[in-house]
Amino acid sequence: MNNICRVNNYSHTWFSFDKSLLENPLLKWNGVTLSLTQYEYNNVWDLRSQKLIRRFITLQNTLQNELWWHIDPIEYMIQLYYWEGLSVEDIFKRLNKKWLNYSENWIRPYSVLMNLFHRTFKWKLRDRSIRSEIGEKKRQASEEFRTNMLLEKNKRTLEETKNLVSDTISILLSKRNQDVVLSTKEEDDFLDAPNHKKVLILLDKFYSLNRNNIINLNRAHFIWYKRLEKIIWELIYNLPREYSDFVKVNERMIRNLINLKN
């Protein structure tokens, strides 16, 4: 486990290996490696192992500088995996730049460490389908963090959209032509037109808005159908009843209006 030691107002993290971990059933196996000293003793004449031992010594020196204590690197990894419950992937990410320097762009860069644990050290690894308690807590905390970030982002986006809708309504209402009078022919054309064309006639006559303006609000300003429905409903609602009573404004009508082929 890691502990904090304060000397001369400087804090240092130091490492203390929990020896009880060596009683873990997953480590009670013939030929299992439990320390660097043991690995060096068992492979003193193996030239291939000497290269790995040199890397372990590099890791040992790095950890000693960081954690302010003499640390056996194999004991350190035992503690990370069997006590802290870190996955092989997480251990690889933590230690890679300290001694291995493998590219993390590979498909499974951590497989080198998995082979080391399983084949070289003879450790029995956890079933990957079973999450450790610590790993599960980390996953839940990470998901909760991402969810909160997403909710906060959506909240800001919603507020910005509401403000945009409100501002758009105010601007368009202020530009309404108060002197519009429909001729008899224009009224007849209005009454005979389908609903979406009634809407376009009124928006054009009273607000100088055409279909392209509505499409621009949708695509360039990212105001979607539900918000456009509110904007257009407000504009129509503020017109004389002899016109507004003949028009229905809903999300489906807005969608069809924007997606018209002609």
Summary of the structure (lengths in Angstrom):
residues: 262
radius of gyration: 34.9
end to end distance: 71.2
largest distance: 106.7
contacts: 670
relative contact order: 0.07
helix: 64%
strand: 5%
